[in-house]
Amino acid sequence: MAEISPADLHFTVQPWRTRGIDAAWDALAQCAAEPNPFIERWFMQASLDAFDHADEVQLATLEHDGTLVGIIPLARLNRYAGYPFPHIAGWVHYNAFCGAPLVAAGYERAFWRELLAWCDRHAGARLFLHLSHLPVEGPLFAALRDVTASQHRPAAIVHREERALLASDLTPDAYFEASMSGKKRKELRRQAKRLSEEGALRFERLTDATALSDWIARFLALEQAGWKGAEGSALACTNDTRQFFRDALSAAAVAGRLERLALYLDERPIAMLANFITPPGAYSFKTTFDEDYARYSPGVLLQRENLDILANDAVAWCDSCAAADHPMIERIWREKRLVVRVSIAIGGQARRTLCKAILRAETGAFPKGL
């Protein structure tokens, strides 16, 4: 695409409740340079309803000749890593696993230029722009790197994390054989056999809204019965996260983005998994299992079935959304996805000099760009 003139672009930032762009937002998700369900309208609506009670989040949007070509949620935060450093941030919450904006293919550089220019004009007391959960591989990060470099704008990667990724041209069976040793596969078959002796085993995969409310309730109860419930981090432990999960999965089903997997023992779920299917990628959003059956590895058995996503011609990769070095998923998924957090200078020269000092203190090196 030819270079886009700023005169043809319209960049605005407004409270999310006043947006009035739902249809355009949905259309943008279908032509985005990189898929990100966590910034799609259906997920953001559930997130904002649950977690932005004070109406602090704003939506930054880019239009070209009246067509929406970019969107990211922003928030003005007063603390950073425990320090009183006010900044502008791309808004994400604990249950969102990718912070990349939705940007139409071909508009990546234009989007970052307009966002940074807006931050320069509206910095106020804010010291920098902070963006989290950005995948490094792809046109969006490449464009951000190019734009900050061309503007000689101080910027740095302040955190890196590699998480498990499923990406292969192999069939599900071939991938399973390649990823796990013969000894481990034999042990998993033994565990499945022993588990089947406990009752009738049944696997289920659904891509519609069939009995969805009951499925969600059972997932929440199963997760809360385990260690997450004991430490207070299960989704069902607070009203906000419980309602968020219900709303997000219900909306994902309506949008055609939801895939649900479950392993049942005598019709009781002992392992459950929710994927978001966002071609050409997918995200493994949430999973849980019955810890009373941990000796049979029900979560791994379910992930064995989940490998069938490799047979989906519309999906080239699936992000695990798991923490780095996750002991379960990395037994099977062998690829990696690098996800980073970045901080970028905004405003005038004095503010940029201060940002340089902050970046140097955080990274231990003079900021040389992304």
C-alpha positions, 0 to 999 in steps of 0.5 A: 500500500502507498504511504497514507497522507495524514490529511486523509486520516482521523484519529480520535480518543473518546470514552468507550461508552460513547463509541457508536462504532460497533458494526465498524469494529466488528468489520475491522476484526475481519481484516486486521493485520494481526488477529486479537480476540482480546481487542474485539468488540465482544470481548472488550464489551464484557471486559469493560462492563466488568472491570471499568466501573469508574469509566477510566478507559478510552477508545483510540480509533483511526479512520481513513475516509470514514472507515475504521482502520485501527482501535486500541483501549487506553488508560491514564495510570498514575503508578508504574511497577510500584513507582509514582510514574504517571503514564498512558497505557494500552489497557489490558486486564489480568484475563486478557493475553494480547494487547496488540491493537486491531489495525487493518492491514496496510495501516500499521505505520499510520496507526502508530504515528497517529497514536504517538502524535496524539500522546505527544499532544495530550501527555499532560503529566504523563511520562511515557506510553506503555504497551503490554502483551505485544507479540514480536513476530508480525507486522504490527511490532515491525511497524512500531519499531520502524516508526519509533526509529524514524522519529528518533523516539526513545523506546525500549523493550522492558519485559520479555516472555516466551510462551508455548505456541502450537504451529506446525504443518504436521497432522495432529497424530504426527505432531503428538508423536514428535512432541512427546517421547514414546515413553511419555506417550505410553504413560499417557495411554496407561493413564487414560486406560486407568481413568476409563476404569473409573467410569465412562469417558467421553470427549466433547467438542462444541463450536456453537452455543449448545447448553452454553450456560450450563457449560460455563457454570460447570467450568466455574465450579470445577476451577473454583474447586481446585487450587485457584479457588483455595488461593482466591484467584478462580474466576468464580471468586469475585462477582466481576470475574464470574460475570466477565467470563459468562459474558465473554464466552456467550459473546464469543459464541454469538461472534462465531469465535468460541470452541469448547472442549471437555472430557467427561467421566460418567457425565461429570466434567474432569477437564475443560477448555475454551479456545477463541478461534480468530483466523489465521490464529487462535488463542487457548483462553482458559482451561481447568481440570478436576484435581481429584483425578490429577494422577490420570493427567486429565488436562494433558488428555484434553490437550491431546484432543486439542491438537486437532486444531492443527487440522483446521485449515483456517488456523495456522497457529494457536497461542497457549496464553500460558505463563512461560515454562508452564509445566503442563502445556510445554510437555506437548506444545513445542513452539514459542511465541515472544511477547513483550512490554514496551515503553515509549517516550512522548511529549517534548524534549525534557519529558523524553530525556526523563523517559530515557533515564527511566528506561535506562534504570529499568533495563540497565542499558541506554535505550537504543530502540525496540 
